[in-house]
């Protein structure tokens, strides 16, 4: 498999080229075929070490990366904030230097501060993967979303994607906006006016405050959860009020009376952004997103480990 990605790190999609994104999607397709075999493990990177540094809670992303690394036969080490020396006052750079001294090849970082992965990448020879830096970017989630949509619809060119929810605080929305527009799709961002700044128009997004308009327009609808842990002030009255005006409800879906692909990066706040009943009414790919997460993260680890960690 030829390498089509030559950077040391994967920090975001904003700076990637369509060809680089295409490489990850095509490589993930090959790895998904491996995952469907009875023997799902390949000896590609035996002796390589992948370190997960998660300073924010995570279930799907961390498990997906660890499983991807193990499928490639790499050794894995996982450190969470609650069990790290950061709790004792150690800085991120101190933690990284100590881990690097143990000869790790790839560092997967989730951190509450935007730009944390970029900072880490500048101070280590190991490859760094951004697994979410505050409300900035979440490139691996966007890549698995791109992969899922292409797999489902056969193309990304001309696809209409509506992302509904808390856009302001969403790293998933930003990375998907960058990724889908680069691959020729149209993107509409939808939600309450305080949570959907018009500044996103400069990245090529359409802005709407009507979920009904989005459901009539889109080929793919991605619902996002309201990130209460990032809301420092009240942007809407209550969960019930949000559901009334912006929730993808059974009544809304039945009224629209058309099929579209439904996505959600998880975790889902049921009866807020999504009603459970809509999952059976629509072409829903939420579980496929989870499955595809392992394949796309195998592709990313393959690209970074195969190049030997040389400078970008």
N, C-alpha and C positions, 0 to 999 in steps of 0.2 A: 504494500500500500504506500503510494507516494505521499510525502508530507506536503500539504498545501498551506501550512501555517508555520511561520518561522520566528515568531516572537517568543521571548522567554516566558511571558506571563499571559494570563487572560484576566483582564481587569474590567472590561466593559465592552458593550457593543457599539457605543457611539463612534469609536475610532476604527472599527473593523471595516474591511471592504466586503462587498457582496461575495467575492470569490472566497474569502476566508470563511465567511458564514456557510457558504455552499460546501466547503471542505468538511466542516464539522457535521453538517447534515448528512452528507454522503458517507462519511466514515461511521457515523452512528447507525446508519442502515446496515452496514456490514456487521457491526457488533450486535445489533438486534438479532440478526440471523444466528449468531453464535449463541445468544441467550435463549434461543428457542430450541437448541439441541439438548439431548439428554446430558451431555458433558458440557457444562457452561463455563468452565475455567480454562484459560489459556496461559501457557508459561512465559508470556512475553516479557514481563518485567520482574522476574524473580530476582530478589536481592535489592530492589529499589524500595525506598521508604517514603510513604505519604503521610504527612502530619495534618490533622484537622485541628484548627484553633477556632473554637466557637465561643464568642463572648456575648452572644445573644441566644435565646432558646431556639432549638430547631429539632425537628424529628425527621421529616421527609428528606431534606437536603443532606443532612449529615449521614443518615443511613444509606441514602442513595450513593453518595461519594464513597463511603466505606465499602459498600458492596461492589461498586465499580472497580475500586482498587484491588479488592480480593479476587474478583473475576479475572483481573490481569496478573494475578499472582504477586502483587506488590505487598510489602508489609505495611501495616497501618498503625498509627498511634493517634489517639484522640484526647484532646485536652479541652475541658470546658472551663469557663470563668470561675465557676463555683469551686473548682478543685485546683485552680492554678495559683501561682504566687502573685498574680495580679491582685488577688484579695488581700495580700500582705503589703501592697504598695509597689510592686514591681511594674515597670513600664512595659508597653507592648514591645518596644525595641529590646529591652532586657530579656524578655521572654523569648523573642525570636532568636537572639544571639545564642542563648543557652540551648535552644532546640537545634539551631544550625550546627552547633558544636557536636551534636550527636549524629551529624551527617545525613540529614533528611534531603530528599530530592525535590519534593513538591510540598508547599504549604497551602492549605485551603483555609481561608480566613473569612469568618463572619464577625462583623464588628458594628457597633452602633454609630460610629463616626464616619461620615462621608469622606472618602479619600484614604481611609485606613489601609486598604489593600495597595493603593499606589505608593503610599509611604513605605510600607513593608517591602514592596518590590524593589525600591531604590536602595535598600539597605541589606539585601541578601542576594547571594548567588543562586539560591534555590528558586525554582519557578513558583510563582504565586498565583492562585486562583481566587478571584473575588466571589465569595459565596453570599454576598449581600453586605453593602456598607451603608448602614443607616437608610435614609430615603433616596439614596443616589442610584445605584444600579444593582441588578441581580442577573448577570449575563447568562449563567447556566440555566436558569429558569426560562429565560426568553428563548434560548436555543432549543430547549426541549419543547416549548410551545410551538416554535416554528416547525420543528420536526413533526410534531403531532398533526398540525394543520396540513402540512404538505402530504403526509401519509394519508390523511383522511380525504382531502380534496384533490390530490394529485398535482397541485401547483400552489405557488404563493403569489404569482404575478396576477394583479387585478383583484385579489381577494379583498373583501370589505370586512374589516375587523372593528368591532365596537368594544371598548374597554370601559366597564361601568363600575363606579365606586369612588373610593378615596384616592384620587389621582395624585393629589398634592404630596402625600406621604408615601407613595408607592414606588419602590425600586423596581418592582415587576412591571408596572406600567411604563416607566421610562425605558427600560431595556427592550420591552416589546415594541414600543414606538420606534426606537432606533432600528431594531432588527427587521420588523415587518416593512417599514418604509424603504429600507435599503434593498429589500427583496421584491419591491414592486407592488406591495399591497397598499390599500388606503386604510387609514386609522382614524376612528372617531373616539374621542374621550368624553365620557358622560358622567355627570354627577351633580351634586349641589354646587352652585356658583362658587362658594368659598373653597371648595375642594377640587375645582377644575380651573386653574388659572389660565387666562387667555395667552399667557406667555408661551404655552406649549404650541401655539400656532406656528411659531418660528421654526419648529422642528418638523413641520409638515402635517400636523394633526388638525382634524376638524373638531370643533368644540360644540357640545350640545348639553343642554340641561333637561332633556326629555328622553326618558328611557323608552317611551313608546316610539319615538322617532328612530331610536337606535334599533329596536327590534324589527321595525319595518324595513330598515336599510341594510342590515348586516348579513353577511354570510356566516360569520363567526362572532359569537358574543362571549366575552370573558368577564365574569363577575369577580370583583375584588372585595375582600372583607374591609370593614371599617376598622382602621388601626387605632383602637382606643388608647393603646400604650403610647402612641405618638401625638395624640391630640391634647394640646396644652390648653385649649379653650373649646367652647361649645360651637361646633360648626352646623349642628342641626338639633332639633328639639329632643328626639328620643329614637330608640331603635324602631318603635312602632311608626313614628313619623317617617323615618328613612324608608322603611318597607313600603309605606303607602305611596310615596312619590318616586322611589328609585329601585325598589325591590323587583326582582324578576319573579313574579308570582304566577300561580296557576291561572288566575283570571286574565292577566296580561297576555300570557302565551296563547290561551284559547281565543282571546279577542283578535290577536294578530293573525292567527290561523295560517302560519307558514312555518316551514322547517328551517332551522339554522343550527349550526354546531355550537354546543354549549361547553364552555371551559371554566375552570376555576383552579388557581394555583394552590389553594388550601392554606390553612384550615378554613372550613366553611362555617359561617354563622347562619345556621338554618333558621328560617322564618325572619331573617333580616335581609340579606342580599339575595338569597335564594329560598324558594319554597321547595321542600322535598319532592312534591308531586311533579315538578317540572322536569325532573331527571328522567321520568318515564315518558314524558310527552315529547321530548326533543332528542336529537342525535347528540348524546352526551359523551364526552371523552375524558372525564375527570380521572378515571382510573387508568386510562391509556396514558395520560400525562405522567402518572407515577411510574408506570412501566418504562416509558420512554426516557425518563430521567436517568435510569441506570445506563442505558445505551449511549445517551449523549455525553454523560460524564466519563464513560469509558473512552469515548472519542477524544475528549479534551485531555484526559490523562495520557492517552496514547501520544497525542501531538506533542505534549510538553516533555514527557519522559523519553520519547524516541529521539528527540533532538539533543539530549544530553545536557541540558541546562546551560548552554552557551549564551552569551550576552545577546540582547535584542538588537 
